[in-house]
Amino acid sequence: MKENYKILGKFIKDMSSETPDIETFLFVKDNISKYHLNIDISSKALKDKLVEVNTTLRFEDRSDNVKKSLFEIIFATIVKIGEEIKEKKDLQKILLCDVQKEIYPNLETSFINLLHDSGYPGIKFEKKIDFEKLYNEKFN
């Protein structure tokens, strides 16, 4: 089967680790297990069947705690869509599923490195993101 897209480039567009003070750092170190990983995917059409896909990972505490850290990475991918792709749902599956499965290992490694370098060395994401399942839940 001919590949219906090609990744032309990928890079970290933005990366942020925000811990305002030592008290917050110490509090977060004890409570980081309450943090949740969120993913958001957006895309922007460029010219000549090119699409910029921005995958954002955010690791945050959703509770009412005043002492919080925020960790976020925006990973950009430049994707060339094959000429045979005409249907919107085919394009959505490529951008939300296929591209994500291909870039996620890189993205996750970069994000875990950010967390480790921010002073939280024990962080691992045990549960892998199932992009196929997320796509099916949203569109089927």
N, C-alpha and C positions, 0 to 999 in steps of 0.2 A: 504494500500500500504506500502511495506517495504521501510524504509528510505535508500536511495542509497549513503549517506555519513554521517559522524559523525564528529563533531568538538571535537577534543581531548584537545585542549588548545588554549588560545588566550592571547596576551599580547601586551603592548606598547613596540615596538622595539626601537623607537627613537621619541623624541619630541623636538621641537625647537621653541623658540620665540626670534626673533632678532629685537631689536630696539636700534640702535647705540648710541643715545644721547637724551637729553631732548627736543631739538628743533624738532627732528624727532617725538618723542612721542606726543608732542603738535600738530604738523602738522597732524599726522596720526589720532589722536583723532577727529580732525575736518573733516577728509576726509575718514574715514573708510567705509563710505557707498559706496565708489567707488571700494572697494575691491571685488574680485571674489573668489568663492570657486571652486577649481579644485580637481578632484579625479582621481587617477591612480591606477590600479590594476595589479599586476604582480604575477607570481607564479613560483615555482621551485619544480620539482619532487624530492621526497626523496625516500627511499627504502620502500618496502612492502606496496605499494598503498597509501603512505602518500604524502601529498602535503603541502608545505609552501605557504600560500597566504599572500602577503603584500599589504595592502590597504593604500594608501597615500592620506591624505587630505592636501591641501596647500591653504592658504588664503593669497592672495597677490594683490598688485596694479599693473596692467599691463601697466599703463601709463608711461610716460617718467620722472615722478617726481624723483628728486634726493633723497628726504626724503621719505624713505619707511621702513616699518617693514615687516618682513616675519614670518609667522606662519605655522608650518608643524608638522604633526604627522604621523608616520608609525606604523600601527597596524598589527601585525602578527597573523595569524590563522593557526593552524595545523589541517589538514583535512584528515581523513581516508576515502578513496573512496571505495564504495562497489564493490565486485567482479563482479557483473553483469554489471558494467559500462565498455563498450568496445569502444564506439564511441567517437571520439574527440569532436563532437558537444555536446554530453551529458555532458562530463566533463567540457567543457567551460560554459555551462548553470549552472552547480552546482557551479563552482568557481566564475563566474562573476555575478550571480543572487541570487541563493539560499543562499549561504554562506553570501553574502553581506547583504541581507535582515535580516539575523539572527544577524550579528555582528554590524550592523550600529547604532542601538540605543546606545550601549556601546561606540562606537567610537565617535559618535557625542557629547555625554555627556562629554567625556574626552577632546575633542577638544574645546568645549565651555568653559569648566573649565580652559583650558590653556589660552584662550583669556581673560577671566574674570580676572584670576590671573596675567595676563600681563598688566592689567590696562585698559581694555576695557570692562566694565561690562554690557554695553547695547546690546551686540551682540547676535543675535538669527538668526537661519537659518529658514526663513519662508517657503521656498520651500523645500519639502522633495525630496530626490533623488529617482527617479523611476528606479530601477535597471532592471526591466523587459523591460521597454521602451528602455533604453540605450542598452541592449543586443539585442533587436529586430532591432534597428536602425543599429547596427554594423554588425549583421550576417544575416539579412533577407532582 
